[in-house]
Amino acid sequence: MTGLTVILLLVVLATAVATGARRWSLPAPSLLVIAGVIVGLMPWVPEVRLPPHVISVLVLPPLLYAAAGEISVRDLRSVWRPVTGLVFGLVLASAVAVGYVARAITPLTTETALILGAVLASTDPVAVTALGRRLSLPSRVQAMVQAESLFNDATSLVLYKVAVATAVSGSAITVSGTVEQFLILAGGGALIGAAVAAVVTLIRRRTEDPVLETVIALVTPYASYVIAEDSHASGVTAVIVAGVVLGSTGHKLSNAPVRLQIHAVYDTVTFLLESVVFALIGLELPFAVRHLAHDEHGWLLWVPVIAFTVLAIRLLWLFPLSALIRYRHKEGDGRLSWRVPAVLSWAGARGVMPLAAALSIPLVTHTGEPLPHRALILTLTTGTIALTVVFQGFTLAPVVRRSGIALEPEHTAREEAKTRRHIAHTALEELKQLGDLDELAELGAAAEAALKQARRHLEARIHQAEDAHYSDPDARPADAYREIRRTLIGIEAAELQRLYDANMISNATRRRIQRELDLEEASLRARD
């Protein structure tokens, strides 16, 4: 059996496992990692060598772009202070703690232990987003989890490059050099990502071709990544910035059918890539173990210790940070709450980013000799990823339920119903102002009947939101009615955006209702 055959079979297996996980409401990344480990343990399965560019160039950009598109600029503004402490302080503390523990319990040298610490220092946006989709976290907590996982990669990437340079060339670490490298990587990546988003915005505003817009949406993350990497900036940061900017403005760049098509394509691509990449993480672990030296076979004990260190340092960092935030904002009764910091700590799984970094570790030093303990670093990285994704993946939902911070389904349903009712009332008020048929002469003799039909439709939508059930659909609308209804959908969409900008509804509610409006508008366009 060839490596290509294994990959194709793994795609089929990963798709089946992920589909089953969705059906039974189980954490798909956790099941996929377990499935990958099982496949890798089979003696007849050949070793699949993953070149670093397969993960970092082909897989990561669209997954990062999709994850970044799920968080809005408004949500980022609301959590930037605590996230800054996590992006810089926690990443550095995690790298030092993991490096120190690894140096103490494993054969790793100080330099290679620092590489391991840098690789495992940051949470993974792909894993965090995939695990978090099943939860109903408050918008602020969800934004903190996603923002941290998205933006801490620049810090860990700087630490990783410094650690690798130290281990490979023996160069000394300088504070000024590290700061300069961070500014180039993070600042350059952010500028390139914003520039790519600006160019894409100009292009998409000038075309309504569904195929062309879908291709542009698929190419955007790859263009951001490649341009940034070729400019010696952070490709990860460029993709994330482009994703956040375009994700917040995408509803203004195209019409409803195009938006629906792009979302459908990206949902398919994300589902497929996430399914395969988490299975590959599990598959990589047995192969990495086979390359260990004789003094490195204690990995089975070292992996849980390192994973515990990663979790413990998050707890020790997040609880004081949460207490400080509550004190500064005079929240609560002054007592320390364990709920939010516990959930934030448990949501810090490692995933695809650390694997890509570990695979990119050079094979030799500047003298041409093999880099010591490279196989052990890859094994410890893969093992820690697998353990955190599996253990935290299966236990995150119970932790969220036990904390009591999860939003009840009734809360989400009430917010959505209230929003639907509000925007329908807004459209109905606008419709009443169209009662003068002189303004509708271009619609022909059917204008009066169309107005009545549109009014009945809006009133039915209001009753549906109030009664939480749907009545039979209206009769097939006439051309005049479709024209009026499209105008009213635009009014409802504008009011929906106003409610979101005024911080009256969550981003999740806005996205769901906007999709409903897009589906209705696409249906009206299809009948023209």
Buried (B, 14 or more C-beta within 10 A) or exposed (E): EEEEEBBEEBBEBBBEBBEEBEEEEBBBBBBBBBBBBBBBEEEEBEBBEBEBEBBBBBBBBBBBBBBBBBBBEBBBEBBBEBBEBBBBEBBBBBBBBBBBBBBEBBBBBEBBBBBBBBBBBBBBBBBBBBBBEBBBBBBBBBBBBBBBBBBBBBBBBBBBBBBBBBBBEEEEEEEEEBEEBBEBBBBBBBBBBBBBBEBBBEBBEEBEEBEEBBEBBBEBBBBBBBBBBEBEBBBBBBBBBBBBBBBBBBBEBBBBBBBBBBBEBBEEBBBBBBBBBBBBBBBBBBBBBEEBEEEBEBBEEBBEBBBEBBBBBBBBBBBEBBBEBBEEEEEEEEEEBEBBBBBBBBBBBBBBBBBBBBBBBBEEBEEEEEBBBBBBBBBBBBBBBBBBBBBBBBBBBEBBEEBEBBBEEEEBEEBBBBBBBBBBBBBBEBBEEBEEEEEBEEBEEBBEEBBEBBBEBBEBBBBBBEEEEEEEEEEEBBEBBBBBBBBBBBBBBEBBBEBBEEEEBBBBBBBBBBBBBBEBBBEBEEEE
